[in-house]
Amino acid sequence: MATHTVNTAAERSVQLHHQAFFVLRTIFTVAPIVFGLDKFTNLLTDWTHYLAPLATDIIPVSPQVFMYAVGVVEIIAGILVALRPKIGSLVVCLWLLGIIVNLIILPGFFDVALRDFGLLVAAFALNRLALARDV
């Protein structure tokens, strides 16, 4: 009977790990693609309000053109998470780190930066789960 309990607990653990991986992989595939596409339409928000002027000082383009490039990178990151979650999750982590730095430079967006830090931690958790699954 004890062996059955150990097997059941082990099977349950595998199921829970699979569910966590599936949820995180899905959200980090869908969200970057949706947000990336929205950089071209601005239906959710005017994304240029979240861009520090320093960004367009370094890369001398209009804020909207900068956001188009951001959108392309986000779409690619989402697709990469879907196809290669070990690599894609790290790309998302680095991308979120860049967003956090950008938001810290802007006054009044510390709450959004903190939220994005939570997303960065979740993307890192996805990476750990992907490594455990070897996918």
C-alpha positions, 0 to 999 in steps of 0.5 A: 500500500505504501508503494501505491501512495508514493506512486500516486504522490509522484504522479500527482507531482508530475501532473502539477508540474505539467499544469504549471508549465502549460499555464506559464507557456501559454500565457508567455506565448499569448501575452507577448504576441497580443501586446506586440500586435497591439503596438501597431494598433494601440487599441489597449493603450497608447504604448508611447506613454510608457517609453522613456525619452532616453530610448529615442535619444539613443535610437533616434526614431519617433516613439511610435516607430520605436514601439513598432520595433518593440512589437516585432520583438514581442511577437518573436519572443512569444513565438519563441516561447511556444517553440523553444520554451527554454530559450524563449523564457530567457528572452522574455526575462531579458525583455522584461528586465529592459522594460523594467529599467525603462519604467524606472527611468520614467516618473510615476510608473514604479507600480507597473515596473513592480508588476513586470518584475512579477512577470519576470519571476514567472518567466524565470519559473517557466524556464526552470520548468522547461529545463526540468522537462528538457523541452 
